[in-house]
Amino acid sequence: MKIYKNLVNAAAETLQEIFDQNRYADKALEKKFKAHPQWGSRDRRFIAESVYDIVRYKRLYSDLVRSEKNYWFMVAAWVLLKDYELPDWPEFHNLDRVHIKADFEALKSEPRVGESYPDWLWDFGTKELGKELWEKEAKALNETAKVVFRANTLKAPAAELEKKLQAQAVPFEKLAQQNEAYVFLKKENVFKNPLFKEGYFEIQDAGSQQIATFLKPGTNELVIDACAGAGGKSLHLAALMKNKGRVVSMDVEQWKLDELKKRAKRSGAFNIEARLIEGDKTLNSFAGKADKLLLDVPCSGSGVLKRNPDAKWKLSEESISRTKDLQLKIMNAYCNMLKPGGELVYSTCSIFPSENQQQVTAFLKQHPEFEFREEKTLLPSEGFDGFYMARLLKKSEVTLPQYIQ
């Protein structure tokens, strides 16, 4: 592929927006592509691949070019390392492919530099998971995320979707042990696919798909998804419940619920009710009513860095601490919506025990009316995003310690 200066400039400008203006990588790229509709698929691929590679390995590329801010040189180094033909530009005259590659390999020998994590996050992950497991997961989190989709059984059986995709000659594979989970095998804009627009499938990671199933919603139950966001798990719950019962999808952000409504309409999920959380008033109106309660709480996002590689440069130990406080606050405030005999699933897209098992333990100490039933941890090294989920039962009766009775 021939390299053009306007593409190198575009990649460098996008990196500058991500790191210096704190934009999300996907949004910065989307903005750049919208501003240049004349670019073809190869041009876009060059920009997207160079940007995401450098975002994943920012520390490595910064050390390689000896600058935290020289994004143009980072892109130039990436071009050299990918063995593209080097343009005869004055800016490249002092760059030597052999020396760049040698320096690159030398820097990679130090794990925290080679895998490219801030010192604090590398130390934090080591403390949370232990050296061996953290290094394994840190490496896995730098892999490119697979495009996973869920067959929407409210529209058609999964087998029918398979036939429709085969008719389009779209390459995909079914994931073992997950009835409606598939992976696209070729990069393409799936959101333009007519089958997506008609609601036959939703983009949802394999790990995320396991959460709604883990909740085990009944077809005649009231199920509350209390941190619904844009509703990926709510849509899955509706499908598992065959559009029966009632799914109440709550969030503190109206724009997210508005997006959920659009998605629900497209997917044919008619048993979903979007409800804005307006303080205790909303929570109290459902006190003791829910059969199942899903608390997919805000978290560090450490399990989904494959998908959001820029997040590791935006995180801080202080932000994780604040998030952990919020997690317990949500659990304590929202758990009263569950009826006796009902079940709560606490979930995160984090791989850190301090956001997962330790939070469940802290909650159970404060709430003797709940008991632990089971938990599941999904690690990025298993091939997809990292998640944690725990199911808790709200007992019909609470047995107080003898000294209190």
Sine and cosine of phi, psi and omega as CSV:
sin_phi,cos_phi,sin_psi,cos_psi,sin_omega,cos_omega
0.00,0.00,0.73,-0.68,0.06,-1.00
-0.98,0.19,0.69,-0.72,-0.05,-1.00
-0.99,-0.12,0.77,-0.64,0.02,-1.00
-0.94,-0.33,0.59,-0.81,-0.08,-1.00
-0.89,0.46,-0.56,0.83,-0.01,-1.00
-0.92,0.40,-0.48,0.88,0.04,-1.00
-0.96,0.27,-0.65,0.76,0.07,-1.00
-0.89,0.46,-0.69,0.73,0.05,-1.00
-0.87,0.48,-0.67,0.74,-0.02,-1.00
-0.90,0.45,-0.66,0.75,0.03,-1.00
-0.90,0.43,-0.69,0.73,0.00,-1.00
-0.90,0.43,-0.66,0.75,0.03,-1.00
-0.90,0.43,-0.62,0.79,0.02,-1.00
-0.91,0.41,-0.66,0.75,0.06,-1.00
-0.89,0.45,-0.63,0.78,0.03,-1.00
-0.89,0.46,-0.64,0.77,0.04,-1.00
-0.91,0.42,-0.65,0.76,-0.04,-1.00
-0.92,0.40,-0.74,0.68,-0.13,-0.99
-1.00,-0.01,-0.56,0.83,-0.07,-1.00
-0.99,-0.13,-0.42,0.91,0.01,-1.00
-0.94,-0.35,0.07,1.00,0.13,-0.99
0.88,0.48,0.54,0.84,0.07,-1.00
-0.99,0.12,0.45,-0.89,0.12,-0.99
-0.96,0.28,0.60,-0.80,-0.10,-0.99
-0.85,0.52,-0.72,0.70,-0.05,-1.00
-0.91,0.42,-0.61,0.80,0.00,-1.00
-0.94,0.33,-0.62,0.79,0.02,-1.00
-0.91,0.42,-0.66,0.75,0.03,-1.00
-0.93,0.38,-0.67,0.74,0.03,-1.00
-0.85,0.52,-0.69,0.72,0.02,-1.00
-0.88,0.47,-0.68,0.73,-0.03,-1.00
-0.90,0.43,-0.68,0.73,-0.03,-1.00
-0.93,0.37,-0.60,0.80,0.04,-1.00
-0.91,0.42,-0.56,0.83,-0.01,-1.00
-0.96,0.27,-0.25,0.97,-0.05,-1.00
-0.71,-0.70,0.93,0.38,-0.03,-1.00
-0.90,0.44,-0.25,0.97,-0.02,-1.00
-0.97,0.25,-0.27,0.96,-0.02,-1.00
-0.94,0.35,0.67,-0.74,0.04,-1.00
-1.00,0.08,-0.01,-1.00,-0.07,-1.00
-0.90,0.43,-0.58,0.81,0.01,-1.00
-0.93,0.38,-0.64,0.77,0.03,-1.00
-0.89,0.45,-0.72,0.70,0.00,-1.00
-0.90,0.44,-0.64,0.77,0.00,-1.00
-0.90,0.44,-0.67,0.74,0.04,-1.00
-0.85,0.52,-0.74,0.68,-0.03,-1.00
-0.91,0.41,-0.74,0.67,-0.05,-1.00
-0.89,0.45,-0.70,0.71,-0.03,-1.00
-0.92,0.39,-0.68,0.74,0.00,-1.00
-0.92,0.40,-0.67,0.74,0.00,-1.00
-0.90,0.44,-0.76,0.65,-0.05,-1.00
-0.92,0.38,-0.61,0.80,0.06,-1.00
-0.88,0.47,-0.69,0.72,-0.03,-1.00
-0.95,0.31,-0.56,0.83,0.07,-1.00
-0.89,0.45,-0.71,0.71,0.01,-1.00
-0.88,0.48,-0.65,0.76,-0.12,-0.99
-0.90,-0.43,0.67,0.74,-0.07,-1.00
-0.85,0.53,-0.70,0.71,-0.03,-1.00
-0.90,0.44,-0.66,0.75,0.00,-1.00
-0.89,0.45,-0.71,0.70,-0.01,-1.00
-0.95,0.32,-0.56,0.83,0.05,-1.00
-0.89,0.46,-0.70,0.71,0.03,-1.00
-0.91,0.41,-0.58,0.82,-0.05,-1.00
-0.91,0.42,-0.67,0.74,-0.03,-1.00
-0.99,-0.15,0.06,1.00,0.05,-1.00
0.84,0.54,0.67,0.74,0.02,-1.00
-0.35,-0.94,0.67,-0.74,0.05,-1.00
-0.99,0.14,-0.32,0.95,-0.18,-0.98
-0.86,-0.52,-0.15,0.99,-0.07,-1.00
-0.99,0.13,0.98,0.21,-0.09,-1.00
-0.94,0.35,-0.49,0.87,0.02,-1.00
-0.89,0.46,-0.69,0.72,0.01,-1.00
-0.93,0.36,-0.52,0.85,0.06,-1.00
-0.89,0.45,-0.68,0.73,0.04,-1.00
-0.91,0.41,-0.65,0.76,0.04,-1.00
-0.87,0.49,-0.69,0.73,0.04,-1.00
-0.89,0.45,-0.64,0.77,0.03,-1.00
-0.87,0.49,-0.67,0.74,0.03,-1.00
-0.86,0.52,-0.70,0.71,0.01,-1.00
-0.90,0.44,-0.70,0.71,-0.06,-1.00
-0.93,0.37,-0.43,0.90,0.02,-1.00
-1.00,0.04,0.05,1.00,0.05,-1.00
0.89,0.45,0.47,0.88,0.16,-0.99
-0.95,0.31,0.41,-0.91,0.07,-1.00
-0.90,0.44,0.80,-0.60,-0.10,-1.00
-0.99,0.14,0.88,-0.47,0.02,-1.00
-0.91,0.42,0.49,-0.87,0.01,-1.00
-1.00,0.06,0.94,0.34,0.02,-1.00
-0.97,-0.24,0.55,-0.84,0.04,-1.00
-0.82,0.57,-0.57,0.83,-0.03,-1.00
-0.91,0.42,-0.37,0.93,-0.05,-1.00
-0.99,-0.11,-0.05,1.00,-0.13,-0.99
-0.90,0.43,-0.45,0.89,-0.01,-1.00
-0.99,-0.11,0.12,0.99,0.00,-1.00
-0.98,-0.18,0.77,-0.64,-0.01,-1.00
-0.88,-0.48,0.85,-0.53,-0.07,-1.00
-0.85,0.52,-0.67,0.74,-0.04,-1.00
-0.89,0.46,-0.72,0.69,-0.02,-1.00
-0.93,0.38,-0.64,0.77,0.02,-1.00
-0.87,0.49,-0.72,0.69,-0.01,-1.00
-0.91,0.42,-0.64,0.77,0.01,-1.00
-0.91,0.42,-0.70,0.71,0.03,-1.00
-0.90,0.44,-0.64,0.77,0.00,-1.00
-0.87,0.50,-0.73,0.69,-0.01,-1.00
-0.91,0.41,-0.61,0.79,0.02,-1.00
-0.91,0.42,-0.68,0.74,0.00,-1.00
-0.91,0.41,-0.56,0.83,-0.03,-1.00
-0.91,0.40,-0.30,0.95,-0.06,-1.00
-0.94,0.35,-0.37,0.93,0.08,-1.00
-1.00,-0.04,0.92,-0.39,-0.17,-0.99
-0.79,0.61,-0.71,0.70,-0.08,-1.00
-0.93,0.36,-0.41,0.91,0.10,-1.00
-1.00,0.07,-0.71,0.70,-0.02,-1.00
-0.88,0.47,-0.66,0.75,0.07,-1.00
-1.00,0.06,-0.22,0.98,0.19,-0.98
0.91,0.41,0.96,0.29,0.09,-1.00
-0.78,-0.62,0.52,-0.85,0.14,-0.99
-0.87,0.49,0.51,-0.86,-0.02,-1.00
-0.81,0.59,-0.71,0.70,-0.08,-1.00
-0.88,0.47,-0.63,0.78,-0.04,-1.00
-0.96,0.28,-0.60,0.80,0.06,-1.00
-0.89,0.46,-0.71,0.71,0.01,-1.00
-0.92,0.39,-0.64,0.77,0.01,-1.00
-0.89,0.46,-0.73,0.69,0.01,-1.00
-0.90,0.44,-0.62,0.78,0.03,-1.00
-0.89,0.45,-0.67,0.74,0.02,-1.00
-0.91,0.42,-0.64,0.77,-0.05,-1.00
-0.96,0.30,-0.67,0.74,-0.17,-0.99
-0.92,-0.40,-0.21,0.98,-0.13,-0.99
1.00,0.02,0.46,-0.89,-0.13,-0.99
-0.85,0.52,-0.76,0.65,-0.11,-0.99
-0.91,0.42,-0.75,0.66,-0.03,-1.00
-0.93,0.38,-0.66,0.75,0.00,-1.00
-0.88,0.47,-0.70,0.71,-0.01,-1.00
-0.88,0.48,-0.60,0.80,0.04,-1.00
-0.91,0.42,-0.71,0.70,-0.03,-1.00
-0.96,0.29,-0.59,0.81,0.03,-1.00
-0.87,0.50,-0.64,0.77,0.05,-1.00
-0.92,0.39,-0.70,0.71,-0.01,-1.00
-0.89,0.46,-0.57,0.82,-0.02,-1.00
-0.93,0.36,-0.21,0.98,0.06,-1.00
-1.00,-0.04,-0.02,1.00,0.05,-1.00
-0.96,0.28,0.42,-0.91,0.07,-1.00
-0.96,0.28,0.76,-0.65,-0.03,-1.00
-0.92,0.39,0.65,-0.76,0.07,-1.00
-0.98,0.20,0.48,-0.88,0.05,-1.00
-1.00,-0.01,0.97,-0.23,-0.06,-1.00
-0.97,-0.25,0.61,-0.80,0.05,-1.00
-0.72,-0.70,0.39,-0.92,0.01,-1.00
-0.92,-0.39,0.80,-0.60,0.09,-1.00
-0.92,0.39,0.79,-0.62,-0.01,-1.00
-1.00,0.04,0.98,-0.19,-0.08,-1.00
-0.96,0.28,-0.11,0.99,0.13,-0.99
-0.96,0.29,-0.41,0.91,0.02,-1.00
-1.00,-0.02,-0.68,0.74,-0.06,-1.00
-0.21,-0.98,0.41,-0.91,0.11,-0.99
-0.86,0.51,0.46,-0.89,-0.03,-1.00
-0.84,0.54,-0.59,0.80,-0.01,-1.00
-0.88,0.47,-0.56,0.83,0.02,-1.00
-0.94,0.34,-0.63,0.77,0.07,-1.00
-0.88,0.47,-0.66,0.75,0.02,-1.00
-0.83,0.55,-0.71,0.70,0.00,-1.00
-0.89,0.45,-0.65,0.76,0.00,-1.00
-0.91,0.41,-0.64,0.77,0.03,-1.00
-0.93,0.36,-0.61,0.79,0.05,-1.00
-0.89,0.45,-0.60,0.80,0.03,-1.00
-0.91,0.41,-0.47,0.88,0.06,-1.00
-1.00,0.09,-0.09,1.00,-0.08,-1.00
0.88,0.47,0.58,0.82,0.06,-1.00
-1.00,-0.01,0.88,-0.48,-0.01,-1.00
-0.97,0.26,0.76,-0.65,0.01,-1.00
-0.46,-0.89,0.22,-0.97,0.13,-0.99
-0.64,-0.77,0.53,-0.85,0.01,-1.00
-1.00,0.08,0.63,-0.78,0.03,-1.00
-1.00,0.07,0.71,-0.70,0.01,-1.00
-0.91,0.42,0.59,-0.80,0.11,-0.99
0.93,0.36,0.16,0.99,0.12,-0.99
-0.73,-0.68,0.94,-0.33,-0.22,-0.98
-0.86,0.51,-0.57,0.82,-0.11,-0.99
-0.90,-0.44,0.24,0.97,-0.08,-1.00
-0.98,-0.20,0.73,-0.68,-0.04,-1.00
-0.65,-0.76,0.33,-0.94,0.05,-1.00
-0.83,-0.55,0.75,-0.66,0.16,-0.99
-0.96,0.27,0.72,-0.69,-0.08,-1.00
-1.00,-0.10,-0.09,1.00,-0.01,-1.00
-0.72,-0.70,0.66,-0.75,0.02,-1.00
-0.95,0.31,0.81,-0.59,0.09,-1.00
-0.33,-0.95,0.26,-0.97,0.02,-1.00
-0.99,0.16,1.00,0.00,-0.09,-1.00
-0.93,0.38,-0.36,0.93,-0.02,-1.00
-0.94,0.33,-0.26,0.97,0.07,-1.00
-1.00,-0.02,-0.13,0.99,0.00,-1.00
-0.92,0.39,0.78,-0.63,0.01,-1.00
-0.82,0.57,-0.53,0.85,0.00,-1.00
-0.92,0.39,-0.56,0.83,0.08,-1.00
-0.93,0.36,-0.72,0.69,-0.03,-1.00
-0.88,0.48,-0.46,0.89,0.01,-1.00
-1.00,-0.02,0.02,1.00,0.12,-0.99
1.00,0.06,0.28,0.96,-0.03,-1.00
-0.96,0.28,-0.37,0.93,0.04,-1.00
-0.50,-0.87,0.36,-0.93,0.07,-1.00
-0.83,-0.56,0.61,-0.79,0.11,-0.99
-0.98,0.22,0.88,-0.48,-0.03,-1.00
-0.36,-0.93,0.80,-0.59,-0.04,-1.00
-0.87,0.50,0.45,-0.89,-0.02,-1.00
-0.86,0.51,-0.62,0.78,0.02,-1.00
-0.92,0.39,-0.69,0.72,0.02,-1.00
-0.87,0.49,-0.58,0.81,0.00,-1.00
-0.90,0.43,-0.39,0.92,-0.04,-1.00
-0.97,0.22,-0.30,0.95,-0.10,-0.99
-0.94,0.33,-0.75,0.67,0.01,-1.00
-0.88,0.48,-0.65,0.76,0.03,-1.00
-0.90,0.45,-0.63,0.77,-0.01,-1.00
-0.89,0.46,-0.50,0.86,0.01,-1.00
-0.94,0.33,-0.41,0.91,0.01,-1.00
0.82,0.57,0.87,0.49,-0.02,-1.00
-0.95,0.31,0.64,-0.77,0.06,-1.00
-1.00,-0.03,0.45,-0.89,-0.09,-1.00
-0.94,0.35,-0.33,0.95,-0.01,-1.00
-0.92,-0.40,0.35,0.94,-0.11,-0.99
-0.99,-0.15,0.33,-0.94,0.21,-0.98
-1.00,-0.07,0.91,-0.41,-0.03,-1.00
-0.91,-0.42,0.80,-0.59,0.01,-1.00
-0.95,-0.33,0.85,-0.53,0.16,-0.99
-0.98,-0.18,1.00,-0.09,-0.26,-0.96
-1.00,0.09,-0.18,0.98,0.09,-1.00
-0.77,-0.64,0.86,0.51,-0.27,-0.96
-0.95,0.32,-0.49,0.87,-0.09,-1.00
0.86,0.51,-0.71,-0.70,0.00,-1.00
-0.99,0.11,0.03,1.00,0.28,-0.96
1.00,-0.05,0.33,0.95,0.01,-1.00
-0.83,0.55,-0.69,0.72,-0.02,-1.00
-0.97,0.24,-0.53,0.85,0.07,-1.00
-0.88,0.47,-0.67,0.74,0.02,-1.00
-0.89,0.46,-0.63,0.77,0.02,-1.00
-0.92,0.39,-0.65,0.76,0.05,-1.00
-0.86,0.51,-0.70,0.71,0.00,-1.00
-0.86,0.50,-0.64,0.77,0.01,-1.00
-0.93,0.37,-0.68,0.73,0.03,-1.00
-0.89,0.46,-0.51,0.86,-0.01,-1.00
-1.00,0.01,0.05,1.00,0.05,-1.00
0.83,0.55,0.59,0.81,0.01,-1.00
0.91,0.42,0.33,0.95,0.04,-1.00
-0.96,-0.28,0.08,-1.00,-0.04,-1.00
0.89,0.45,-0.48,-0.87,-0.10,-1.00
-0.53,-0.85,0.81,-0.59,0.09,-1.00
-0.94,-0.33,0.89,-0.45,0.07,-1.00
-0.98,-0.21,0.91,-0.41,-0.05,-1.00
-0.98,-0.20,0.90,-0.43,-0.08,-1.00
-0.93,-0.37,0.51,-0.86,0.14,-0.99
-0.32,-0.95,0.30,-0.96,0.02,-1.00
-1.00,-0.03,-0.07,1.00,-0.02,-1.00
-0.90,-0.44,0.89,-0.46,-0.04,-1.00
-0.91,0.41,-0.59,0.80,-0.06,-1.00
-0.90,0.45,-0.53,0.85,0.06,-1.00
-0.93,0.37,-0.64,0.76,0.03,-1.00
-0.93,0.37,-0.55,0.83,0.07,-1.00
-0.89,0.45,-0.64,0.77,0.06,-1.00
-0.91,0.41,-0.63,0.77,0.05,-1.00
-0.86,0.51,-0.68,0.73,-0.01,-1.00
-0.87,0.49,-0.65,0.76,0.03,-1.00
-0.90,0.44,-0.69,0.72,-0.02,-1.00
-0.92,0.39,-0.63,0.77,0.00,-1.00
-0.90,0.44,-0.65,0.76,0.02,-1.00
-0.90,0.44,-0.70,0.72,0.00,-1.00
-0.89,0.45,-0.63,0.78,-0.07,-1.00
-1.00,0.09,-0.15,0.99,-0.02,-1.00
0.97,0.24,0.46,0.89,0.03,-1.00
-1.00,-0.01,0.98,-0.18,-0.13,-0.99
-0.99,-0.17,-0.05,1.00,0.00,-1.00
-0.98,-0.18,0.28,0.96,0.00,-1.00
-0.99,-0.16,0.74,-0.67,0.08,-1.00
-0.87,-0.50,0.89,-0.46,0.01,-1.00
-0.99,0.11,0.75,-0.66,-0.06,-1.00
-0.70,-0.72,0.88,-0.47,0.06,-1.00
-0.95,0.30,0.74,-0.67,0.04,-1.00
-0.99,0.16,0.91,-0.40,0.02,-1.00
-0.91,-0.41,0.91,0.41,0.03,-1.00
0.95,0.32,-0.38,-0.93,-0.08,-1.00
-0.90,0.45,-0.44,0.90,-0.02,-1.00
-0.83,0.56,-0.71,0.70,-0.01,-1.00
-0.93,0.38,-0.71,0.70,-0.03,-1.00
-0.90,0.44,-0.67,0.74,-0.03,-1.00
-0.91,0.41,-0.48,0.88,-0.01,-1.00
-0.92,0.38,-0.29,0.96,0.03,-1.00
-0.92,-0.39,0.23,0.97,-0.07,-1.00
-0.85,0.53,0.82,-0.58,0.07,-1.00
0.93,0.36,0.34,0.94,-0.10,-0.99
-0.95,-0.32,-0.46,0.89,-0.14,-0.99
-0.98,0.21,0.70,-0.71,0.14,-0.99
-0.98,0.21,-0.61,0.79,0.02,-1.00
-0.70,-0.72,0.59,-0.81,-0.03,-1.00
-0.72,-0.69,0.86,-0.51,0.06,-1.00
-0.97,-0.23,0.84,-0.54,0.08,-1.00
-0.89,-0.45,1.00,0.06,0.07,-1.00
-1.00,-0.01,0.99,0.10,-0.28,-0.96
-0.98,0.18,0.37,-0.93,0.13,-0.99
-0.83,0.55,0.55,-0.83,-0.03,-1.00
-0.45,-0.89,-0.06,-1.00,-0.01,-1.00
-0.92,0.39,-0.40,0.92,-0.09,-1.00
0.97,0.26,0.30,0.95,-0.05,-1.00
-0.89,0.46,-0.39,0.92,0.00,-1.00
-0.99,0.13,-0.19,0.98,-0.08,-1.00
-0.87,-0.50,0.48,0.88,0.01,-1.00
-0.93,0.37,-0.37,0.93,0.12,-0.99
-0.85,0.53,-0.65,0.76,-0.09,-1.00
-1.00,0.08,-0.51,0.86,-0.05,-1.00
-0.77,-0.63,0.93,0.38,-0.12,-0.99
-0.90,0.44,-0.41,0.91,0.01,-1.00
-0.94,0.34,-0.27,0.96,-0.05,-1.00
-0.90,0.43,-0.50,0.87,-0.05,-1.00
-0.94,0.34,-0.29,0.96,0.06,-1.00
-1.00,-0.08,-0.18,0.98,0.02,-1.00
-0.98,-0.18,-0.37,0.93,0.01,-1.00
-0.94,0.34,0.34,-0.94,0.17,-0.99
-0.52,-0.86,0.33,-0.94,0.03,-1.00
-0.89,0.46,-0.56,0.83,0.01,-1.00
-0.92,0.39,-0.65,0.76,0.00,-1.00
-0.92,0.40,-0.59,0.81,0.05,-1.00
-0.92,0.40,-0.63,0.78,0.03,-1.00
-0.89,0.46,-0.69,0.72,0.03,-1.00
-0.90,0.43,-0.61,0.79,0.00,-1.00
-0.91,0.41,-0.62,0.78,0.02,-1.00
-0.91,0.42,-0.61,0.80,0.08,-1.00
-0.88,0.47,-0.67,0.75,0.00,-1.00
-0.91,0.41,-0.62,0.79,0.01,-1.00
-0.85,0.52,-0.74,0.67,0.01,-1.00
-0.92,0.38,-0.60,0.80,0.03,-1.00
-0.88,0.48,-0.69,0.73,0.02,-1.00
-0.90,0.43,-0.72,0.70,-0.01,-1.00
-0.86,0.51,-0.71,0.71,-0.03,-1.00
-0.92,0.40,-0.61,0.79,-0.07,-1.00
-0.99,0.14,-0.56,0.83,-0.15,-0.99
-1.00,-0.03,-0.34,0.94,-0.12,-0.99
-0.90,0.43,-0.36,0.93,-0.02,-1.00
-0.94,0.34,-0.20,0.98,0.04,-1.00
-0.96,0.27,-0.23,0.97,-0.05,-1.00
-1.00,0.07,0.68,-0.74,0.04,-1.00
-0.99,0.15,0.39,-0.92,0.10,-0.99
-0.85,0.53,0.72,-0.70,-0.06,-1.00
1.00,-0.01,-0.15,0.99,0.03,-1.00
-0.99,0.12,0.19,-0.98,-0.04,-1.00
-0.83,-0.55,0.61,-0.79,0.01,-1.00
-0.92,-0.40,0.72,-0.70,0.17,-0.99
-0.92,-0.40,0.85,-0.53,0.09,-1.00
-0.99,-0.17,0.79,-0.61,-0.02,-1.00
-0.63,-0.78,0.44,-0.90,0.09,-1.00
-0.61,-0.79,0.30,-0.96,0.18,-0.98
-0.97,-0.24,0.69,0.73,0.03,-1.00
-0.89,-0.46,0.47,-0.88,0.08,-1.00
-0.95,-0.30,0.11,0.99,-0.05,-1.00
-1.00,-0.01,0.83,-0.56,-0.01,-1.00
-0.83,0.56,-0.50,0.87,-0.02,-1.00
-0.93,0.38,-0.33,0.94,0.09,-1.00
-0.99,-0.12,-0.16,0.99,-0.16,-0.99
-0.89,-0.46,-0.99,-0.10,-0.05,-1.00
-0.83,0.55,-0.66,0.76,-0.05,-1.00
-0.92,0.38,-0.54,0.84,0.05,-1.00
-0.94,0.34,-0.64,0.77,0.05,-1.00
-0.90,0.44,-0.68,0.73,0.03,-1.00
-0.88,0.48,-0.69,0.72,0.01,-1.00
-0.89,0.45,-0.65,0.76,0.01,-1.00
-0.90,0.44,-0.71,0.71,-0.04,-1.00
-0.90,0.44,-0.52,0.85,0.05,-1.00
-0.91,0.41,-0.54,0.84,-0.01,-1.00
-1.00,0.04,-0.27,0.96,-0.11,-0.99
-0.75,-0.66,0.99,0.10,-0.01,-1.00
-0.91,0.40,-0.21,0.98,0.03,-1.00
-0.97,0.24,-0.12,0.99,0.04,-1.00
-0.93,-0.35,0.52,-0.85,0.12,-0.99
-0.73,-0.68,0.52,-0.85,-0.02,-1.00
-0.97,0.25,0.69,-0.73,0.05,-1.00
-0.93,-0.37,-0.83,0.56,0.02,-1.00
-0.28,-0.96,0.24,-0.97,0.02,-1.00
-0.58,-0.82,0.30,-0.95,0.03,-1.00
-0.55,-0.83,0.69,-0.72,0.07,-1.00
-0.87,-0.49,0.78,-0.62,0.06,-1.00
-0.93,-0.38,0.82,-0.58,-0.08,-1.00
-0.97,-0.26,0.57,-0.82,0.01,-1.00
-0.83,0.55,-0.52,0.85,0.00,-1.00
-0.91,0.40,-0.21,0.98,0.05,-1.00
-0.99,0.14,-0.08,1.00,0.15,-0.99
0.86,-0.51,-0.29,0.96,-0.06,-1.00
-0.75,-0.66,-0.38,-0.92,0.00,-1.00
-0.96,0.27,0.33,-0.94,0.02,-1.00
-1.00,-0.09,0.73,-0.68,0.01,-1.00
-0.63,-0.78,0.37,-0.93,0.16,-0.99
-0.76,-0.65,0.60,-0.80,0.08,-1.00
-0.54,-0.84,0.62,-0.78,0.02,-1.00
-0.68,-0.73,0.70,-0.72,0.04,-1.00
-0.97,-0.24,0.75,-0.66,0.01,-1.00
-0.84,-0.54,0.62,-0.78,0.04,-1.00
-0.98,-0.22,0.73,-0.68,0.13,-0.99
-1.00,0.00,0.93,-0.37,-0.11,-0.99
-0.93,0.37,0.52,-0.86,0.03,-1.00
-0.93,0.37,-0.55,0.83,0.02,-1.00
-0.75,-0.66,0.55,-0.83,0.03,-1.00
-0.95,-0.30,0.84,-0.55,0.05,-1.00
-1.00,-0.06,0.93,-0.38,-0.03,-1.00
-0.98,0.19,0.49,-0.87,0.09,-1.00
-0.84,0.55,0.52,-0.86,-0.12,-0.99
-0.85,0.52,-0.57,0.82,-0.06,-1.00
-0.94,0.33,-0.28,0.96,0.03,-1.00
-1.00,0.01,-0.52,0.85,-0.08,-1.00
-0.91,0.42,0.00,0.00,0.00,0.00
